[in-house]
């Protein structure tokens, strides 16, 4: 058995003790070079590192995570979260309550989720942060003061004399869509959701839902970037509206068209809109989404020719279909550039994959998702 020198042991103990008592400047230099998740781990080392973290500028997390929603009660009123840069590591949220397991996620923004709940035939929307458990309650859908009046099965639009009445479909179905924007510090928010050709929205301070002043015929898809709403119209137009004021203002006069002859005939063609980090609109065409031969094509407006050109590459960016945005993948561990991330929204958790524009091949993101009914990409403030 090897005997260790007492003097050597004391020197090692002294070195260990000094590690936790580094000068503040050195600890701050280390902390500010760490990723958001490693920063949180480092500040838990000891009281000295915790104190240094409070005086350091933490990097904002830029890595999209995948949040998985388990079947009701199967995971104790919580959800699971995966960071692509930490393979094999799965985070579990705290208890989010019974109502969470009965709700469906409609959209995400940062750490926030837009949740849809139908209990006792009465639909409800609310915003939830699964990390902090903060909640923002939204106006009731049954408000008689709103432009829209919901009941258990039907809704009507208008003030005293309803102008339209129709069956209320499931707002979480693949035929309807919602988008969410939340400013982390002020908790200012914008929620927009569709029902048929109508859009409804609510902002912080509203106590009712408001109907979008322009009825959109053929609305196919829309995304939100900040307070800007980008809409793709089936009649081959993209329209952009600014929601920073009391009422939305059109920024495209006239809207610019989008039309391309399909590359090949397919009964499963889906068109989606996305917005780049610089605010440019992209069109994404998906062929054969239900099959293993699924293919993606991305188009960008050429303002010189007023035509849409196919993009051969996204460069160092990645496109997240269900968020409708591109994000920088440069120096982001575990996140692949020039790729398209699809989380299966509207198609089930069997459709969670990564599509490479370079190789035109699909790579599954997860081996097994049979314990979860839904999944969404989000960019948590961790």
Order of alpha helices (4+ residues) and beta strands (2+ residues): alpha-alpha-alpha-alpha-beta-beta-beta-alpha-beta-beta-beta-beta-beta-beta-beta-beta-beta-beta-beta-beta-beta-beta-beta-beta-beta-beta-beta-beta-beta-beta-beta-beta-beta-beta
